[in-house]
Amino acid sequence: LLDDADASDPYKDLPLGKRKVPFCLMLIYILRVVLLFPFSLLWLLFMRSDQRNVLHRNANDTNYQTQVFWSKPVSLKSVKTLRKRARCSVNDLFSAVVAGALRRYFLDVGESVEHDITSVIPVSVRRLGTKQLKINNQVSSVFLRLPISVSDPIKRLKKTKKRMDGLKYGAQIWAVFFATRLVAMLPRKLALYLNDMYIKRCSLIFSNV
């Protein structure tokens, strides 16, 4: 995928806030969100938990230690070239790499890779191009199913991109944002209980920021 030269990006020299979306596309997106919003809320309400795996542990188990790892530096130019050749975003590529790494880890420790796992990805809903930055939380999350069951890396990337596109153009991000604001208004103990309940349904949280 790295054989061809970089494709030109007409937006690369523009400030982030200047990348305007055509009005017709924005209108279609808004209508799509409005139509899918109730279904996204229902999905959150009846969201299934991941099967127990090596990433889950008992909170009272003290045999686990926090570990930090890092990889060798990766050329950003190569990443961008690969992203353009695969016609996906850097986030799509990053998520597929995480899925592949987790698949190898599961196989190394003897864990089943038959079922995909759910990850939580924080997403900013702050409007681009805001002149005055306000220090407040404008963050939502999406629940991405990482395709660790797919052995072929190209097919894994395509499946990841398809799922990411569904999240980008769907209503889940706004349903989670609304639910988070609603939970924040509840008594502290109840809010913490609901937050833990949903976190425990997933296997990991990751971000490329």
C-alpha positions as CSV (number, residue, x, y, z in Angstrom):
1,L,0.0,0.0,0.0
2,L,3.0,2.3,0.3
3,D,4.2,2.0,-3.3
4,D,2.4,5.0,-4.7
5,A,3.2,8.6,-3.8
6,D,1.1,10.8,-1.6
7,A,-2.1,12.0,-3.1
8,S,-2.7,15.7,-3.0
9,D,-4.8,17.1,-0.1
10,P,-6.6,20.2,-1.1
11,Y,-7.2,21.0,2.6
12,K,-3.7,20.5,4.0
13,D,-2.8,24.2,4.0
14,L,-6.1,25.4,5.4
15,P,-6.6,26.0,9.1
16,L,-8.8,23.4,10.7
17,G,-11.7,25.8,11.3
18,K,-11.8,26.7,7.6
19,R,-12.7,23.2,6.4
20,K,-16.4,23.8,5.8
21,V,-18.9,21.1,5.0
22,P,-21.4,21.8,2.2
23,F,-24.8,22.8,3.5
24,C,-26.6,20.0,1.7
25,L,-24.3,17.3,3.3
26,M,-24.7,18.9,6.7
27,L,-28.5,18.9,6.3
28,I,-28.5,15.2,5.4
29,Y,-26.3,14.4,8.4
30,I,-28.6,16.3,10.8
31,L,-31.7,14.5,9.4
32,R,-29.9,11.2,9.7
33,V,-29.0,11.9,13.4
34,V,-32.5,12.9,14.2
35,L,-33.9,9.7,12.7
36,L,-31.4,7.4,14.3
37,F,-31.2,9.1,17.7
38,P,-34.0,7.1,19.4
39,F,-32.6,3.8,18.1
40,S,-29.1,4.7,19.4
41,L,-30.6,5.4,22.8
42,L,-32.3,2.0,22.8
43,W,-29.0,0.4,21.7
44,L,-27.2,2.0,24.7
45,L,-29.9,0.8,27.0
46,F,-29.8,-2.8,25.9
47,M,-26.1,-2.9,25.0
48,R,-24.6,-6.4,25.5
49,S,-21.5,-7.0,27.6
50,D,-18.3,-8.4,26.1
51,Q,-17.5,-12.0,27.0
52,R,-15.0,-12.2,29.8
53,N,-11.4,-12.2,28.4
54,V,-7.8,-11.6,29.5
55,L,-8.4,-7.8,29.5
56,H,-10.9,-8.1,32.3
57,R,-9.9,-8.7,35.9
58,N,-11.3,-8.6,39.4
59,A,-11.0,-5.2,41.0
60,N,-9.9,-6.9,44.2
61,D,-7.1,-8.9,42.6
62,T,-3.8,-7.3,43.6
63,N,-1.6,-9.6,41.5
64,Y,-1.8,-7.1,38.5
65,Q,0.7,-4.4,38.0
66,T,0.4,-1.3,35.8
67,Q,2.8,-1.5,32.8
68,V,3.8,1.0,30.2
69,F,5.1,0.1,26.7
70,W,6.0,2.1,23.7
71,S,7.0,1.1,20.1
72,K,9.7,2.3,17.8
73,P,9.0,5.6,16.0
74,V,6.8,5.3,13.0
75,S,7.1,7.8,10.1
76,L,4.1,10.1,9.9
77,K,4.6,10.4,6.2
78,S,4.3,6.6,5.8
79,V,1.1,6.6,7.9
80,K,-0.5,9.3,5.8
81,T,0.5,7.6,2.6
82,L,-0.9,4.3,3.8
83,R,-4.1,6.1,4.9
84,K,-4.6,7.6,1.4
85,R,-3.8,4.4,-0.4
86,A,-6.3,2.5,1.8
87,R,-8.9,5.4,1.5
88,C,-9.4,5.6,5.2
89,S,-8.7,8.0,8.0
90,V,-5.7,7.9,10.4
91,N,-8.2,6.9,13.2
92,D,-9.4,4.0,11.0
93,L,-5.8,2.9,10.5
94,F,-4.9,3.3,14.2
95,S,-8.0,1.3,15.3
96,A,-7.2,-1.5,12.9
97,V,-3.6,-1.6,14.2
98,V,-4.9,-1.8,17.8
99,A,-7.3,-4.7,16.8
100,G,-4.4,-6.6,15.1
101,A,-2.1,-6.1,18.2
102,L,-4.8,-7.3,20.5
103,R,-5.5,-10.3,18.3
104,R,-1.8,-11.3,18.5
105,Y,-1.8,-10.8,22.3
106,F,-4.9,-12.9,22.8
107,L,-3.4,-15.7,20.7
108,D,-0.1,-15.5,22.6
109,V,-1.8,-15.9,26.0
110,G,-4.2,-18.6,24.7
111,E,-7.3,-16.4,24.7
112,S,-10.1,-17.0,22.1
113,V,-10.3,-14.6,19.2
114,E,-13.6,-16.0,18.0
115,H,-15.6,-12.9,19.3
116,D,-14.8,-9.3,18.6
117,I,-14.4,-6.9,21.6
118,T,-15.8,-3.5,22.4
119,S,-13.7,-0.5,22.9
120,V,-14.6,3.0,24.1
121,I,-13.2,5.9,22.1
122,P,-13.5,9.5,23.5
123,V,-14.6,11.9,20.9
124,S,-14.6,15.7,21.0
125,V,-17.9,17.4,20.1
126,R,-16.4,20.9,20.4
127,R,-17.2,23.1,17.4
128,L,-14.2,23.7,15.1
129,G,-13.0,27.2,14.5
130,T,-14.2,28.5,17.9
131,K,-12.5,31.9,18.4
132,Q,-12.6,31.8,22.2
133,L,-11.6,28.5,23.9
134,K,-13.8,27.7,26.9
135,I,-12.4,25.3,29.5
136,N,-15.3,22.8,29.9
137,N,-16.1,19.3,29.0
138,Q,-17.5,18.9,25.5
139,V,-16.6,15.2,25.0
140,S,-18.6,12.2,24.1
141,S,-17.7,8.6,23.4
142,V,-18.4,5.9,20.8
143,F,-18.4,2.1,21.2
144,L,-16.3,0.5,18.5
145,R,-16.3,-3.3,18.0
146,L,-12.7,-4.1,17.2
147,P,-12.5,-7.0,14.7
148,I,-10.0,-9.2,16.4
149,S,-11.7,-12.2,14.9
150,V,-10.4,-11.2,11.4
151,S,-7.0,-12.7,10.6
152,D,-6.3,-10.9,7.3
153,P,-4.9,-7.3,8.1
154,I,-6.5,-5.8,4.9
155,K,-9.9,-7.3,5.6
156,R,-9.5,-6.2,9.2
157,L,-8.8,-2.6,8.1
158,K,-11.8,-2.6,5.8
159,K,-14.1,-3.9,8.5
160,T,-12.8,-1.4,11.0
161,K,-13.4,1.4,8.5
162,K,-16.9,0.3,7.8
163,R,-17.7,0.3,11.5
164,M,-16.0,3.6,12.1
165,D,-18.0,5.1,9.2
166,G,-21.2,3.9,10.8
167,L,-20.2,5.7,14.0
168,K,-19.1,8.9,12.3
169,Y,-22.3,9.3,10.3
170,G,-24.7,7.8,12.9
171,A,-26.3,9.2,16.1
172,Q,-24.5,7.2,18.7
173,I,-22.0,10.0,19.5
174,W,-24.9,12.3,20.3
175,A,-26.9,9.7,22.1
176,V,-23.9,9.1,24.4
177,F,-23.3,12.8,24.9
178,F,-27.0,13.3,25.9
179,A,-26.9,10.2,28.2
180,T,-23.7,11.5,29.8
181,R,-25.2,14.9,30.5
182,L,-28.4,13.2,31.9
183,V,-26.4,10.9,34.2
184,A,-24.4,13.9,35.5
185,M,-27.6,15.3,36.8
186,L,-28.3,12.3,39.0
187,P,-27.1,11.7,42.5
188,R,-23.4,10.9,42.7
189,K,-23.7,7.3,43.8
190,L,-26.3,6.5,41.1
191,A,-24.2,8.2,38.5
192,L,-21.1,6.3,39.4
193,Y,-23.1,3.0,39.4
194,L,-24.4,3.7,35.9
195,N,-21.0,4.7,34.6
196,D,-19.3,1.6,36.0
197,M,-22.1,-0.6,34.6
198,Y,-21.4,0.6,31.0
199,I,-17.6,0.6,31.4
200,K,-17.7,-3.0,32.5
201,R,-19.6,-4.0,29.4
202,C,-16.5,-3.1,27.3
203,S,-13.0,-4.5,27.3
204,L,-10.8,-1.3,26.9
205,I,-10.6,2.4,26.4
206,F,-8.2,3.9,23.9
207,S,-7.4,7.2,22.1
208,N,-4.9,8.4,19.6
209,V,-4.6,11.8,21.3
